[in-house]
Amino acid sequence: MAELFIHGYIDRHGKFNAQKTKDRLVEDETGTGFLIEKGNNSYWGKDLIITEKDISNLIRTKGAVFSACSLLLKNAGLTFDKIDAFYIAGGFGQHLNIEN
């Protein structure tokens, strides 16, 4: 998602830039999506698409996690700058790109 934003494919609200993405926008039963990879090049043999709804869900999830962390730190009398390490386990944590 960060790369889509950095390169101007989505705006800060997670909406696609129609000018920049016009060749890769697709419509399906889930809504408007950005074609990341054609099915013939993917492991599953299906087009890999991220929709505005997917992006919206990720943005809301990030906000919820930030709010939860803020509340936990506040209750502990700490701030984010006092945290040296933060561990995220499982499949989600394994695939995070910390630089983004």
GIVENNOR-V271313 format. One record per pair of residues at least 24 apart in sequence whose ideal C-beta (glycine too) atoms are under 10 Angstrom apart, sorted by the first residue. I is the first residue (numbers start at 1). GAP is how many residues later the second one is. D is the distance in Angstrom with one decimal. If there is no record, write none. Layout:
<<I GAP D> <I GAP D>>
This chain:
<<1 49 7.7> <1 53 8.8> <1 54 6.2> <1 57 5.8> <1 58 8.3> <1 61 9.1> <1 99 8.0> <2 95 7.3> <2 97 8.5> <2 98 3.5> <3 94 9.0> <3 97 7.1> <4 30 7.1> <4 32 9.2> <4 46 7.7> <4 51 7.8> <5 50 9.3> <5 95 9.2> <6 94 8.1> <9 25 6.6> <9 41 9.8> <10 24 8.0> <10 40 9.3> <10 42 8.2> <10 45 6.4> <12 47 9.2> <13 39 9.2> <13 42 8.9> <13 43 8.5> <13 46 7.9> <14 36 9.9> <14 37 9.9> <14 38 6.1> <14 39 9.2> <14 40 8.8> <14 41 3.8> <14 42 5.3> <14 43 9.2> <14 44 7.7> <14 45 5.3> <14 46 9.6> <15 37 6.1> <15 40 8.2> <15 41 9.0> <16 34 9.7> <16 35 9.4> <16 36 6.4> <16 39 8.6> <24 25 9.2> <25 24 9.7> <26 25 9.2> <27 24 9.7> <30 24 8.1> <61 31 9.7>>
